[in-house]
Amino acid sequence: KEMTNTMVSEMLCLSPRLTRSLSAIIHHKSKGNPLFFSQLMISLCKDGLVRLSLSRRRWEWDEEKIQSRKLPDDVVTFLTSTIGRLPKEVQDALRTLSCFGARSDCALIEALEAKISNPL
């Protein structure tokens, strides 16, 4: 739990005491899985549940909405649903790219991006 709070604190550039309640929710939802944690943080930011307040000059969040947010039980299902929300042409390009293994040449990625006119 403390490691999750340290990571949230560092990501948001806030004191650990300010992020403790958010970290507890995220730790519970991610079950301490670092990949699930990072994907969940990205998702919360994209969905505006964790957002930068220009007037307060710091990050803020809605604990009730984050707490009530329904999530899949595992990171694979979570990532699958995230990929499922991407445009079809991006999904197709990622599917093609996955055939080349865990590492891909930059030229191949650039060629796919040019073909679909969308960044991967």
DSSP file with accessible surface (Angstrom, degrees, kcal/mol):
  #  RESIDUE AA STRUCTURE BP1 BP2  ACC     N-H-->O    O-->H-N    N-H-->O    O-->H-N    TCO  KAPPA ALPHA  PHI   PSI    X-CA   Y-CA   Z-CA
    1    1 A K     >        0   0  152      0, 0.0     4,-2.1     0, 0.0     5,-0.1   0.000 360.0 360.0 360.0 -41.5    0.0    0.0    0.0
    2    2 A E  H  >  +     0   0  115      2,-0.2     4,-2.5     1,-0.2     5,-0.1   0.869 360.0  54.0 -64.9 -36.5    2.8    2.4    0.8
    3    3 A M  H  > S+     0   0  130      2,-0.2     4,-2.5     1,-0.2    -1,-0.2   0.912 107.7  50.6 -64.6 -39.8    4.5    1.7   -2.5
    4    4 A T  H  > S+     0   0    7      2,-0.2     4,-2.7     1,-0.2     5,-0.2   0.931 110.7  49.2 -61.8 -44.1    1.3    2.6   -4.3
    5    5 A N  H  X S+     0   0    3     -4,-2.1     4,-2.9     1,-0.2    -2,-0.2   0.906 109.9  51.6 -63.4 -38.5    1.0    5.8   -2.3
    6    6 A T  H  X S+     0   0   53     -4,-2.5     4,-2.5     2,-0.2    -1,-0.2   0.934 111.7  46.8 -62.9 -44.4    4.7    6.6   -3.2
    7    7 A M  H  X S+     0   0   58     -4,-2.5     4,-2.7     2,-0.2    -2,-0.2   0.927 114.6  45.7 -65.3 -44.1    4.0    6.1   -6.9
    8    8 A V  H  X S+     0   0    0     -4,-2.7     4,-2.4     2,-0.2    -2,-0.2   0.942 113.1  51.3 -63.7 -44.9    0.8    8.2   -6.9
    9    9 A S  H  X>S+     0   0   12     -4,-2.9     5,-2.1    -5,-0.2     4,-0.7   0.921 113.5  43.9 -57.3 -45.9    2.5   10.9   -4.9
   10   10 A E  H  <5S+     0   0  140     -4,-2.5     3,-0.4    -5,-0.2    -1,-0.2   0.895 112.4  52.4 -69.4 -39.0    5.4   11.0   -7.3
   11   11 A M  H  <5S+     0   0   95     -4,-2.7    -2,-0.2     1,-0.2    -1,-0.2   0.890 118.8  35.8 -63.0 -39.0    3.2   10.9  -10.4
   12   12 A L  H  <5S-     0   0    6     -4,-2.4    47,-0.4    -5,-0.2    -1,-0.2   0.432 104.9-126.8 -96.6   0.1    1.1   13.8   -9.2
   13   13 A C  T  <5 +     0   0  113     -4,-0.7     2,-0.3    -3,-0.4    -3,-0.2   0.915  66.7 128.5  52.9  47.5    4.0   15.7   -7.6
   14   14 A L      < -     0   0   24     -5,-2.1    -1,-0.2    -6,-0.2    -2,-0.1  -0.913  68.5 -87.7-128.3 159.1    2.1   15.9   -4.3
   15   15 A S    >>  -     0   0   49     -2,-0.3     3,-1.3     1,-0.1     4,-1.1  -0.349  37.4-120.7 -62.6 142.0    3.0   15.1   -0.7
   16   16 A P  H 3> S+     0   0   56      0, 0.0     4,-0.9     0, 0.0     3,-0.3   0.826 112.8  60.6 -56.0 -31.3    2.2   11.4    0.2
   17   17 A R  H 34 S+     0   0  175      1,-0.2     4,-0.3     2,-0.2     3,-0.2   0.843 104.0  50.3 -67.8 -27.5   -0.2   12.6    2.9
   18   18 A L  H <4 S+     0   0   53     -3,-1.3     4,-0.3     1,-0.2    -1,-0.2   0.758 114.9  42.5 -79.2 -24.0   -2.3   14.4    0.3
   19   19 A T  H  X S+     0   0    0     -4,-1.1     4,-3.1    -3,-0.3     5,-0.2   0.459  84.1  99.3-101.0  -1.4   -2.5   11.3   -2.0
   20   20 A R  H  X S+     0   0  115     -4,-0.9     4,-2.1    -3,-0.2     5,-0.1   0.894  84.6  45.4 -57.2 -44.5   -3.1    8.6    0.7
   21   21 A S  H  > S+     0   0   52     -4,-0.3     4,-1.7     2,-0.2    -1,-0.2   0.927 116.0  46.1 -69.2 -41.6   -6.9    8.4    0.3
   22   22 A L  H  > S+     0   0    0     -4,-0.3     4,-2.5     1,-0.2     5,-0.2   0.931 112.4  52.1 -62.4 -44.0   -6.6    8.2   -3.6
   23   23 A S  H  X S+     0   0    3     -4,-3.1     4,-3.1     1,-0.2     5,-0.2   0.870 105.0  55.0 -61.6 -38.2   -3.8    5.7   -3.3
   24   24 A A  H  X S+     0   0   38     -4,-2.1     4,-2.2    -5,-0.2    -1,-0.2   0.918 110.4  45.8 -62.9 -41.9   -5.9    3.5   -1.0
   25   25 A I  H  X S+     0   0   13     -4,-1.7     4,-2.6     2,-0.2    -2,-0.2   0.940 115.3  46.3 -64.9 -47.3   -8.7    3.3   -3.6
   26   26 A I  H  X S+     0   0    0     -4,-2.5     4,-2.7     1,-0.2     6,-0.3   0.905 111.6  51.3 -64.4 -40.6   -6.3    2.7   -6.5
   27   27 A H  H  X>S+     0   0   48     -4,-3.1     4,-1.2    -5,-0.2     5,-1.0   0.931 111.7  47.8 -62.1 -43.1   -4.4    0.0   -4.5
   28   28 A H  H  <5S+     0   0  133     -4,-2.2     3,-0.2    -5,-0.2    -2,-0.2   0.932 115.7  43.9 -63.1 -45.6   -7.7   -1.7   -3.7
   29   29 A K  H  <5S+     0   0   34     -4,-2.6    -2,-0.2     1,-0.2    -1,-0.2   0.861 120.1  40.4 -70.5 -35.3   -8.9   -1.6   -7.3
   30   30 A S  H ><5S-     0   0    1     -4,-2.7     3,-2.2    -5,-0.2    -1,-0.2   0.540  98.1-135.8 -90.3  -7.4   -5.6   -2.6   -8.9
   31   31 A K  T 3<5 -     0   0  136     -4,-1.2    -3,-0.2     1,-0.3    -4,-0.1   0.800  66.2 -65.1  55.2  28.2   -4.9   -5.3   -6.2
   32   32 A G  T 3 <S+     0   0   32     -5,-1.0    -1,-0.3    -6,-0.3    -5,-0.1   0.473  94.1 147.4  78.0   2.6   -1.3   -3.9   -6.1
   33   33 A N    <>  -     0   0   62     -3,-2.2     4,-3.0    -6,-0.2    -1,-0.2  -0.585  41.9-149.5 -74.4 118.2   -0.6   -5.0   -9.7
   34   34 A P  H  > S+     0   0   90      0, 0.0     4,-2.4     0, 0.0     5,-0.2   0.868  95.4  47.9 -59.9 -37.7    1.9   -2.4  -11.1
   35   35 A L  H  > S+     0   0   83      2,-0.2     4,-2.4     1,-0.2     5,-0.2   0.941 114.3  46.1 -68.1 -44.6    0.6   -2.8  -14.7
   36   36 A F  H  > S+     0   0    4      1,-0.2     4,-2.7     2,-0.2     5,-0.2   0.922 112.0  53.7 -61.6 -42.5   -3.0   -2.5  -13.6
   37   37 A F  H  X S+     0   0   10     -4,-3.0     4,-2.5     2,-0.2    -2,-0.2   0.945 110.4  44.8 -56.8 -51.0   -2.0    0.5  -11.5
   38   38 A S  H  X S+     0   0   39     -4,-2.4     4,-2.2     1,-0.2    -1,-0.2   0.919 115.2  47.2 -65.8 -40.8   -0.4    2.3  -14.3
   39   39 A Q  H  X S+     0   0   49     -4,-2.4     4,-2.4     2,-0.2    -1,-0.2   0.889 111.8  51.5 -67.1 -36.9   -3.2    1.6  -16.8
   40   40 A L  H  X S+     0   0    1     -4,-2.7     4,-2.9    -5,-0.2    -2,-0.2   0.927 109.0  50.1 -65.5 -43.1   -5.8    2.6  -14.2
   41   41 A M  H  X S+     0   0    3     -4,-2.5     4,-2.2    -5,-0.2    -2,-0.2   0.926 111.5  48.7 -62.0 -43.0   -4.0    5.9  -13.5
   42   42 A I  H  X S+     0   0   75     -4,-2.2     4,-2.8     1,-0.2    -1,-0.2   0.939 112.8  48.4 -60.5 -46.0   -3.9    6.6  -17.3
   43   43 A S  H  X S+     0   0    7     -4,-2.4     4,-2.3     1,-0.2     6,-0.2   0.909 109.6  51.5 -63.0 -43.0   -7.6    5.8  -17.6
   44   44 A L  H  <>S+     0   0    1     -4,-2.9     5,-2.0     1,-0.2     6,-1.5   0.895 112.7  46.2 -63.1 -38.8   -8.6    8.0  -14.6
   45   45 A C  H ><5S+     0   0   51     -4,-2.2     3,-1.3     4,-0.2    -2,-0.2   0.935 112.3  49.5 -68.7 -45.5   -6.7   10.9  -16.1
   46   46 A K  H 3<5S+     0   0  163     -4,-2.8    -2,-0.2     1,-0.3    -1,-0.2   0.867 112.5  48.4 -60.9 -36.4   -8.2   10.4  -19.6
   47   47 A D  T 3<5S-     0   0   87     -4,-2.3    -1,-0.3    -5,-0.2    -2,-0.2   0.427 114.9-116.5 -85.9   0.1  -11.7   10.2  -18.1
   48   48 A G  T < 5S+     0   0   32     -3,-1.3    -3,-0.2     2,-0.3     3,-0.1   0.586  83.5 118.8  79.0  10.5  -11.2   13.3  -16.1
   49   49 A L  S   <S+     0   0   26     -5,-2.0    13,-1.5     1,-0.3     2,-0.5   0.750  84.1  36.4 -80.6 -23.4  -11.5   11.6  -12.7
   50   50 A V  E    S+A   61   0A   1     -6,-1.5     2,-0.3    11,-0.2    -2,-0.3  -0.997  89.3 161.4-122.3 119.3   -8.0   12.7  -11.9
   51   51 A R  E     -A   60   0A  94      9,-2.8     9,-2.9    -2,-0.5     2,-0.5  -0.976  42.9-108.2-143.0 155.9   -7.4   16.2  -13.4
   52   52 A L  E     -A   59   0A  91     -2,-0.3     2,-0.7     7,-0.2     7,-0.2  -0.718  27.8-149.8 -86.1 125.2   -5.1   19.2  -13.1
   53   53 A S  E  >> -A   58   0A  10      5,-2.7     5,-1.4    -2,-0.5     4,-1.2  -0.869   8.2-168.2 -96.2 113.8   -6.7   22.2  -11.5
   54   54 A L  T  45S+     0   0  146     -2,-0.7    -1,-0.2     2,-0.2     5,-0.0   0.863  87.8  53.0 -69.4 -34.2   -5.2   25.3  -13.0
   55   55 A S  T  45S+     0   0  109      1,-0.2    -1,-0.2    -3,-0.1    -2,-0.0   0.889 119.6  33.4 -69.4 -36.5   -6.8   27.5  -10.3
   56   56 A R  T  45S-     0   0  139      2,-0.2    -1,-0.2     4,-0.0    -2,-0.2   0.542 101.5-135.8 -92.3 -11.9   -5.4   25.4   -7.4
   57   57 A R  T  <5S+     0   0  221     -4,-1.2     2,-0.3     1,-0.2    -3,-0.2   0.877  71.8  80.1  56.9  42.8   -2.2   24.6   -9.4
   58   58 A R  E   <S-A   53   0A  62     -5,-1.4    -5,-2.7    -7,-0.1    -2,-0.2  -0.978  87.1 -82.6-163.0 167.8   -2.3   20.9   -8.4
   59   59 A W  E     -A   52   0A  72    -47,-0.4     2,-0.3    -2,-0.3    -7,-0.2  -0.514  43.8-177.7 -76.5 146.0   -4.0   17.6   -9.2
   60   60 A E  E     -A   51   0A  43     -9,-2.9    -9,-2.8    -2,-0.2     2,-0.3  -0.935   3.2-170.3-139.8 164.1   -7.4   16.9   -7.9
   61   61 A W  E     -A   50   0A  33     -2,-0.3     2,-0.8   -11,-0.2   -11,-0.2  -0.968  29.2-117.9-152.2 162.7   -9.8   13.9   -8.1
   62   62 A D     >  -     0   0   50    -13,-1.5     4,-2.3    -2,-0.3     5,-0.2  -0.876  24.9-172.5-108.2  96.6  -13.3   12.8   -7.3
   63   63 A E  H  > S+     0   0   75     -2,-0.8     4,-2.9     1,-0.2     5,-0.2   0.870  82.2  54.6 -60.7 -38.7  -12.9    9.9   -4.8
   64   64 A E  H  > S+     0   0  163      1,-0.2     4,-2.3     2,-0.2    -1,-0.2   0.931 111.5  43.7 -62.6 -45.0  -16.6    9.0   -4.9
   65   65 A K  H  > S+     0   0  124      2,-0.2     4,-0.9     1,-0.2    -1,-0.2   0.889 115.6  48.3 -68.5 -38.8  -16.6    8.5   -8.6
   66   66 A I  H >< S+     0   0    1     -4,-2.3     3,-0.6     2,-0.2    -2,-0.2   0.929 112.8  49.2 -65.4 -43.3  -13.3    6.7   -8.6
   67   67 A Q  H 3< S+     0   0   93     -4,-2.9    -2,-0.2     1,-0.2    -1,-0.2   0.903 114.2  44.6 -62.6 -40.2  -14.5    4.4   -5.8
   68   68 A S  H 3< S+     0   0   78     -4,-2.3    -1,-0.2    -5,-0.2    -2,-0.2   0.587  85.5 117.1 -84.5  -7.5  -17.8    3.6   -7.6
   69   69 A R    <<  -     0   0   46     -4,-0.9     2,-0.4    -3,-0.6    -3,-0.0  -0.397  65.2-130.5 -64.2 128.9  -16.2    3.0  -11.0
   70   70 A K        -     0   0  190     -2,-0.2    -1,-0.1     0, 0.0    -2,-0.1  -0.660  31.1-179.7 -81.9 132.7  -16.7   -0.5  -12.1
   71   71 A L        -     0   0   36     -2,-0.4     7,-0.0   -42,-0.0     0, 0.0  -0.958  31.9-100.7-130.5 151.3  -13.5   -2.3  -13.3
   72   72 A P        -     0   0   33      0, 0.0     6,-0.0     0, 0.0    -1,-0.0  -0.238  35.9-115.5 -62.5 161.0  -12.7   -5.7  -14.7
   73   73 A D  S    S+     0   0  133      2,-0.0     2,-0.3     5,-0.0     3,-0.0   0.697  92.2  34.5 -73.9 -21.6  -11.3   -8.2  -12.2
   74   74 A D  S  > S-     0   0   73      1,-0.1     4,-1.9   -38,-0.0     5,-0.1  -0.925  79.1-116.2-137.2 162.7   -7.9   -8.5  -14.0
   75   75 A V  H  > S+     0   0   20     -2,-0.3     4,-3.0     1,-0.2     5,-0.3   0.839 110.7  59.3 -67.1 -31.4   -5.5   -6.4  -16.0
   76   76 A V  H  > S+     0   0   97      2,-0.2     4,-2.6     1,-0.2    -1,-0.2   0.952 108.7  43.8 -64.4 -46.9   -5.9   -8.5  -19.2
   77   77 A T  H  > S+     0   0   68      2,-0.2     4,-2.4     1,-0.2    -1,-0.2   0.907 113.9  52.1 -63.7 -39.4   -9.7   -7.8  -19.3
   78   78 A F  H  X S+     0   0    5     -4,-1.9     4,-2.1     2,-0.2    -2,-0.2   0.943 112.5  43.9 -62.3 -47.7   -9.0   -4.1  -18.5
   79   79 A L  H  X S+     0   0   46     -4,-3.0     4,-2.9     2,-0.2     5,-0.2   0.896 111.7  54.3 -66.0 -38.7   -6.5   -3.7  -21.3
   80   80 A T  H  X S+     0   0   88     -4,-2.6     4,-2.2    -5,-0.3    -1,-0.2   0.923 109.9  46.4 -61.3 -43.3   -8.7   -5.6  -23.7
   81   81 A S  H  X S+     0   0   47     -4,-2.4     4,-0.7     2,-0.2    -1,-0.2   0.882 111.9  52.0 -68.6 -33.8  -11.6   -3.2  -23.0
   82   82 A T  H >< S+     0   0   34     -4,-2.1     3,-1.0     1,-0.2     4,-0.3   0.941 111.7  45.4 -65.6 -45.8   -9.2   -0.3  -23.4
   83   83 A I  H >< S+     0   0   82     -4,-2.9     3,-1.8     1,-0.2    -2,-0.2   0.885 105.4  63.1 -64.7 -35.3   -8.0   -1.5  -26.8
   84   84 A G  H 3< S+     0   0   47     -4,-2.2    -1,-0.2     1,-0.3    -2,-0.2   0.716  97.4  57.4 -63.6 -19.7  -11.6   -2.2  -27.8
   85   85 A R  T << S+     0   0  148     -3,-1.0    -1,-0.3    -4,-0.7    -2,-0.2   0.536  86.9  99.9 -88.2  -6.6  -12.3    1.5  -27.5
   86   86 A L  S <  S-     0   0   60     -3,-1.8     5,-0.1    -4,-0.3    -3,-0.0  -0.419  91.3 -84.6 -74.0 155.7   -9.6    2.5  -30.0
   87   87 A P    >>  -     0   0   58      0, 0.0     4,-2.3     0, 0.0     3,-0.6  -0.263  41.3-114.2 -57.6 148.8  -10.6    3.2  -33.6
   88   88 A K  H 3> S+     0   0  135      1,-0.2     4,-2.7     2,-0.2     5,-0.2   0.870 115.1  53.9 -55.5 -41.9  -10.9    0.0  -35.7
   89   89 A E  H 3> S+     0   0   88      1,-0.2     4,-2.1     2,-0.2    -1,-0.2   0.870 108.7  49.3 -66.1 -31.7   -8.0    1.0  -38.0
   90   90 A V  H <> S+     0   0    9     -3,-0.6     4,-2.7     2,-0.2    -1,-0.2   0.924 110.9  50.2 -70.8 -41.7   -5.7    1.4  -34.9
   91   91 A Q  H  X S+     0   0   41     -4,-2.3     4,-2.4     1,-0.2    -2,-0.2   0.929 111.3  48.9 -59.3 -44.2   -6.9   -2.0  -33.6
   92   92 A D  H  X S+     0   0   57     -4,-2.7     4,-2.3     2,-0.2    -1,-0.2   0.908 111.4  49.3 -63.0 -41.6   -6.1   -3.6  -36.9
   93   93 A A  H  X S+     0   0    4     -4,-2.1     4,-2.9     2,-0.2    -2,-0.2   0.915 111.8  48.4 -65.1 -41.5   -2.7   -2.0  -37.1
   94   94 A L  H  X S+     0   0   57     -4,-2.7     4,-2.4     2,-0.2    -2,-0.2   0.896 109.6  53.1 -65.5 -37.4   -1.9   -3.1  -33.5
   95   95 A R  H  X S+     0   0  136     -4,-2.4     4,-0.7    -5,-0.2    -2,-0.2   0.932 112.0  45.1 -61.8 -44.5   -3.1   -6.6  -34.4
   96   96 A T  H >< S+     0   0   68     -4,-2.3     3,-1.1     1,-0.2     4,-0.3   0.938 112.5  51.2 -63.8 -45.1   -0.7   -6.6  -37.4
   97   97 A L  H >< S+     0   0   22     -4,-2.9     3,-1.9     1,-0.3    -1,-0.2   0.866 100.9  62.5 -62.6 -34.6    2.1   -5.2  -35.3
   98   98 A S  H >< S+     0   0   79     -4,-2.4     3,-1.5     1,-0.3    -1,-0.3   0.770  90.2  68.8 -65.1 -22.0    1.6   -7.9  -32.7
   99   99 A C  T << S+     0   0  108     -3,-1.1    -1,-0.3    -4,-0.7    -2,-0.2   0.693  91.8  61.4 -68.5 -16.5    2.5  -10.6  -35.3
  100  100 A F  T <  S-     0   0  119     -3,-1.9     3,-0.4    -4,-0.3    -1,-0.3   0.340 110.9-118.0 -93.4   5.1    6.1   -9.3  -35.3
  101  101 A G    <   -     0   0   47     -3,-1.5    -1,-0.3     1,-0.2    -2,-0.0  -0.417  51.4 -38.5  94.9-166.6    6.6  -10.1  -31.6
  102  102 A A  S    S+     0   0  110     -2,-0.1     2,-0.4    -3,-0.1    -1,-0.2   0.705 124.4  48.4 -73.4 -21.2    7.4   -8.0  -28.6
  103  103 A R        -     0   0  225     -3,-0.4     2,-0.3    -5,-0.1    -1,-0.0  -0.954  66.5-172.6-123.6 142.6    9.7   -5.6  -30.4
  104  104 A S        -     0   0   41     -2,-0.4     2,-0.2     4,-0.0    -3,-0.0  -0.972  29.2-107.0-134.9 150.5    9.2   -3.9  -33.7
  105  105 A D     >  -     0   0  112     -2,-0.3     4,-1.9     1,-0.1     3,-0.5  -0.464  27.0-127.9 -70.5 139.8   11.3   -1.8  -36.0
  106  106 A C  H  > S+     0   0   87      1,-0.2     4,-2.9     2,-0.2     5,-0.2   0.864 109.3  58.9 -58.1 -36.6   10.5    2.0  -36.0
  107  107 A A  H  > S+     0   0   55      1,-0.2     4,-2.3     2,-0.2    -1,-0.2   0.893 104.6  50.1 -62.0 -38.0   10.2    1.9  -39.8
  108  108 A L  H  > S+     0   0   46     -3,-0.5     4,-2.3     2,-0.2    -1,-0.2   0.934 111.8  47.2 -65.5 -44.2    7.4   -0.7  -39.5
  109  109 A I  H  X S+     0   0   48     -4,-1.9     4,-2.7     1,-0.2    -2,-0.2   0.931 112.4  49.8 -63.5 -43.9    5.5    1.4  -37.0
  110  110 A E  H  X S+     0   0  122     -4,-2.9     4,-2.5     1,-0.2    -1,-0.2   0.898 109.7  51.6 -62.5 -39.2    5.9    4.5  -39.1
  111  111 A A  H  X S+     0   0   59     -4,-2.3     4,-2.1    -5,-0.2    -1,-0.2   0.920 111.4  47.0 -64.0 -41.7    4.6    2.7  -42.1
  112  112 A L  H  X S+     0   0   26     -4,-2.3     4,-2.1     2,-0.2    -2,-0.2   0.912 111.7  50.9 -66.1 -41.5    1.6    1.5  -40.2
  113  113 A E  H  X>S+     0   0   60     -4,-2.7     4,-1.4     1,-0.2     5,-1.3   0.913 110.9  48.7 -61.9 -42.5    0.9    5.0  -38.8
  114  114 A A  H  <5S+     0   0   74     -4,-2.5    -1,-0.2     1,-0.2    -2,-0.2   0.897 109.8  52.8 -63.7 -39.4    1.2    6.4  -42.4
  115  115 A K  H  <5S+     0   0  177     -4,-2.1    -1,-0.2     1,-0.2    -2,-0.2   0.889 120.5  31.2 -64.8 -39.7   -1.2    3.8  -43.7
  116  116 A I  H  <5S-     0   0   32     -4,-2.1    -1,-0.2     2,-0.2    -2,-0.2   0.499  98.5-132.8 -98.8  -5.6   -3.9    4.5  -41.1
  117  117 A S  T  <5S+     0   0  108     -4,-1.4    -3,-0.2    -5,-0.2    -4,-0.1   0.901  73.9 103.1  54.7  42.3   -3.2    8.2  -40.6
  118  118 A N  S   <S-     0   0   51     -5,-1.3    -2,-0.2    -6,-0.2    -1,-0.2  -0.978  75.7-110.8-152.1 137.2   -3.2    7.8  -36.9
  119  119 A P              0   0  101      0, 0.0    -9,-0.0     0, 0.0   -29,-0.0  -0.452 360.0 360.0 -72.7 144.5   -0.4    7.5  -34.3
  120  120 A L              0   0   70     -2,-0.1   -10,-0.0   -11,-0.1   -11,-0.0   0.464 360.0 360.0 -97.2 360.0    0.2    4.2  -32.6
